Amino acid sequence: MFCAGCKDVFRRLHWDNNGCKSTVWRCISRIEPRGIKCRARTLREEVLEKACFSAFSELLRTCQRQRSRIRTSVLINSRT
């Protein structure tokens, strides 16, 4: 995954904030000094997972609709 701000990559990190453990994704420019001041927010992994699953589901629905349209078009054209 790439940062929209500085175009660097995101890295998966395990945080432990006062006993509250979580997995997050952060732009490498915010983790390692690279001379770039990136302002990208930290992403919680569960939020990122939901967004990815939602996008994949929408892609699958779109593909199924397209497949159905193509099948219908082929059937109609084969009868003429």
C-alpha positions in Angstrom: 0.0 0.0 0.0 1.3 3.4 -0.9 1.0 6.8 0.8 -1.1 9.3 -1.2 0.9 12.1 0.4 4.6 11.2 0.0 4.3 8.2 -2.3 6.2 6.0 0.1 5.0 2.6 1.3 3.1 1.7 4.5 4.4 -0.7 7.0 2.5 -3.0 9.4 3.4 -2.4 13.1 2.4 -3.9 16.4 1.6 -1.3 19.0 1.4 -1.7 22.7 -0.1 1.5 24.3 -0.2 0.9 28.0 -1.2 -2.7 27.7 -3.7 -2.0 24.8 -2.2 -4.1 21.9 -3.2 -3.3 18.3 -1.9 -3.7 14.8 -1.6 -0.6 12.7 -0.2 0.5 9.3 1.9 3.6 9.1 3.8 5.4 6.3 7.5 4.5 6.5 8.3 8.2 6.2 6.7 8.7 9.6 8.7 5.8 11.1 12.1 6.3 9.7 13.8 9.6 9.1 13.9 10.1 5.3 13.9 13.9 5.0 10.2 13.8 4.1 7.5 15.2 6.5 4.6 13.0 5.8 1.3 13.8 7.4 -0.5 10.5 6.6 -2.6 9.2 9.5 -2.1 5.8 11.2 -4.5 3.2 10.0 -5.9 0.5 12.3 -5.7 -2.9 10.7 -9.3 -3.8 11.3 -10.4 -0.6 9.5 -8.1 -1.4 6.6 -9.4 -5.0 6.4 -13.1 -3.8 6.3 -12.2 -1.4 3.4 -10.4 -4.1 1.5 -13.2 -6.7 1.9 -15.7 -4.1 0.9 -13.8 -3.2 -2.2 -13.3 -6.8 -3.2 -17.0 -7.5 -2.7 -17.9 -4.6 -4.9 -15.5 -5.8 -7.5 -16.9 -9.3 -7.4 -20.5 -8.0 -7.7 -19.4 -5.9 -10.7 -17.8 -8.9 -12.4 -20.9 -11.0 -11.9 -23.1 -8.3 -13.3 -20.8 -8.0 -16.4 -20.7 -11.7 -16.8 -24.5 -11.8 -16.8 -24.8 -9.0 -19.3 -22.3 -10.7 -21.6 -24.1 -14.0 -21.4 -27.4 -12.3 -22.2 -25.9 -10.5 -25.1 -24.3 -13.7 -26.5 -27.6 -15.5 -26.2 -29.6 -12.7 -27.9 -27.0 -12.4 -30.7 -26.8 -16.2 -31.2 -30.6 -16.4 -31.8 -30.5 -13.8 -34.6 
